[in-house]
Amino acid sequence: MKWWLNLPLYTQIAIGGVIGIIVGFLLGENAKYLEPVGTLFINLLKMLIIPLVVTSVLAGILKMKDAKSVGKIGGGFLLYLVLTSFIATSFGVIVALILQPGKGLQSLLDHGETVEAAEFSFVEHFMTWIPTNIFQSLANMDMLPIILFTVFIGLVMITLGENSVPTVTKFVNESANIMLKLTSYVILLAPYGIFALLASLVGTFGSEMLSAVIKFVIADYIALILVLLIVYPIILKVTTGLNPVQFYKNIYPSMLFAFTTSTSTATIPVSMQVSKNNLGISQKTSGFTIPFGATANMDGFAVAIGVISVFAANLYNIPITIGMILQFVLLGLVLSIGAAGVRGAGIVMSIVLLEALGMPLLIIPILAAIWPVIDMGHTTLNIAGDLTGTTVVAKKNADLNEAVFNSTNNPKIDTSSEEVF
C-alpha cells in the first residue's frame, strides 16, 4: 500500500482509469453497482464548485487592482472564446461533410420517439446570464449568472480600494486559501472515483447503438482531435511562442480528469492547480479565466453542433446548401458559448439546435444513447481550450512563469497547504 501512496496523483488517476475500464468489461452490467462511488466523488466536487469559483474569481480580480486590468484579461479571453468556438464548429461541419454520418441510415429513425419541442430565443438565452435573484442562481448552480455577479462585486471592491474594504478583502483571500486546501483533499479521492465512473460506463453502455452510429462517433472524435492537435498548438505558438508539446505535458492531469468525469465545472479545481503548479500562471489570471471558461467555453460542444447538424440533415434527407452550412456554424458559435458545463447539458442544447434548424426531434433519443461516449471527448477539448486561452492571456499580460512552464518535473497536482493568495 505504501508504494501506491508514494505514486504521483496523476499516475494514480491513470492507473485507476485503466483498472476501471478492465473491471467494466469483466463485470458487464454488474458494474452499475460501482456507480455510487463515482457519484459520491462527483458530488464532492460539485460541493466545491460555487465557493471555489466565487472566492477564486474575487481573489483574482482583487489581485488586478484596477478595472482596466480586468478588462484586458476578460476581454482577451472572451475574444479567444469566440474565435475558437467558430473554428471548432467549422471543423465539425467539414469533417462531417467528408464522412457523411447518417447517410443511408434512415432506419435509425425507427429508434426515435417524439420529443417535446422547446421554444428558444437567442435574446432570452443571453438575458439569463444576468441574475435577477443571485440566491436562486446559487441554489440552481447557474454558473454564468454567479460568475457575472461575482465580477460585478469584484469591480466595485477594486473601485473602492482595499483600504475601504480591508475586512472583506482579507475574508475573500483567506476563504480562497481554505477552499483550495479543501479541494486538494477531495482531489486525493480522484483515482477511486474515476475507477468507479469508468467501470460503470464501460459495463453498462449498450454496444448496439454505438455500432449503428459509429461513423457519427468517428466524425466527432476526428474533429475534436484536429482542433486539439492543430488549432490550439497554432494559437499557442503564434501568440506566445511557447512549446505546445510541453504545454500538453503540463495540462495532462486536467485532460485526463475531464475525460473521465465528462464535467467541465467539476474539473475547475484540478485546472486551478495545474495552472499554478504546471503552467506557472498566478491566480490573478487563472482565478478569472478558468471558472469563466468552464462555463462559457464549450469548443467540444461546438464541434458536436457541426457534426449533429450534418448528421440530422442526412437522416432527414435535407439537402445541405451553403446557406445551411453558414447557419450550422453560426448556431455553433451562439449555442456553445454559455452552454452549461455539466453532464446532460449537450442533449438539452441539441434540442435547441434542431428546433432552430426546423428539424424533427426524433434523433434526440439516439444522441442521448451515445452522448456518454462522445461527451468524454467534448469535455477534454473544453478543458484544453480553457487552459490554452488562460496561457495565452497570462503570457500577454506577463503573468506566466516560463521556468515553471518548462520544468521537467511537470505534471503534478499540489496537495500542500501553501497559501496562494
Residue, then its C-alpha position, 0 to 999 in steps of 0.5 A: m500500500k505504501w508504494w501506491l501512496n508514494l505514486p504521483l496523483y496523476t499516475q494514480i488517476a491513470i492507473g485507476g482509469v485503466i483498472g476501471i475500464i478492465v473491471g467494466f468489461l469483466l463485470g458487464e452490467n454488474a458494474k452499475y453497482l460501482e456507480p455510487v462511488g463515482t457519484l459520491f466523488i462527483n458530488l464532492l466536487k460539485m460541493l466545491i464548485i460555487p465557493l471555489v469559483v466565487t472566492s477564486v474569481l474575487a481573489g483574482i480580480l482583487k489581485m488586478k487592482d484596477a478595472k482596466s486590468v480586468g478588462k484586458i484579461g476578460g476581454g482577451f479571453l472572451l475574444y479567444l472564446v469566440l474565435t475558437s468556438f467558430i473554428a471548432t464548429s467549422f471543423g465539425v461541419i467539414v469533417a462531417l461533410i467528408l464522412q457523411p454520418g447518417k447517410g443511408l441510415q434512415s432506419l435509425l429513425d425507427h429508434g426515435e420517439t417524439v420529443e417535446a419541442a422547446e421554444f428558444s430565443f437567442v435574446e432570452h438565452f443571453m438575458t439569463w446570464i444576468p441574475t435577477n435573484i443571485f440566491q436562486s442562481l446559487a441554489n440552481m448552480d447557474m454558473l454564468p449568472i454567479i460568475l457575472f455577479t461575482v465580477f460585478i462585486g469584484l469591480v466595485m471592491i477594486t473601485l473602492g480600494e482595499n483600504s475601504v474594504p480591508t475586512v472583506t478583502k482579507f475574508v475573500n483571500e483567506s476563504a480562497n486559501i481554505m477552499l483550495k486546501l479543501t479541494s486538494y483533499v477531495i482531489l486525493l479521492a480522484p483515482y477511486g472515483i474515476f475507477a468507479l465512473l469508468a467501470s460503470l460506463v464501460g459495463t453498462f453502455g449498450s454496444e448496439m447503438l454505438s455500432a449503428v452510429i459509429k461513423f457519427v462517433i468517428a466524425d466527432y472524435i476526428a474533429l475534436i482531435l484536429v482542433l486539439l492537435i492543430v488549432y490550439p498548438i497554432i494559437l499557442k505558438v503564434t501568440t506566445g511562442l511557447n512549446p505546445v508539446q510541453f504545454y500538453k505535458n503540463i495540462y495532462p492531469s486536467m485532460l485526463f480528469a475531464f475525460t473521465t468525469s465528462t464535467s467541465t465545472a467539476t474539473i475547475p479545481v484540478s485546472m486551478q492547480v495545474s495552472k499554478n503548479n504546471l503552467g506557472i500562471s498566478q491566480k490573478t489570471s487563472g482565478f478569472t479565466i478558468p471558472f469563466g471558461a468552464t462555463a462559457n467555453m464549450d469548443g467540444f460542444a461546438v464541434a458536436i453542433g457541426v457534426i449533429s447538424v450534418f448528421a440530422a440533415n442526412l437522416y432527414n434527407i435535407p439537402i445541405t446548401i451553403g446557406m445551411i452550412l453558414q447557419f450550422v456554424l453560426l448556431g455553433l458559435v451562439l449555442s456553445i458559448g454559455a452552454a452549461g458545463v455539466r453532464g446532460a447539458g449537450i442533449v438539452m442544447s441539441i434540442v435547441l439546435l434542431e428546433a432552430l434548424g426546423m428539424p424533427l426531434l426524433i434523433i434526440p433519443i439516439l444522441a442521448a444513447i451515445w452522448p456518454v461516449i462522445d461527451m468524454g471527448h467534448t469535455t477534454l477539448n473544453i478543458a484544453g481550450d480553457l487552459t490554452g486561452t488562460t496561457v495565452v492571456a497570462k503570457k500577454n499580460a506577463d503573468l506566466n512563469e516560463a521556468v515553471f512552464n518548462s520544468t521537467n518535473n511537470p505534471k503534478i497536482d499540489t496537495s500542500s497547504e501553501e497559501v496562494f493568495 
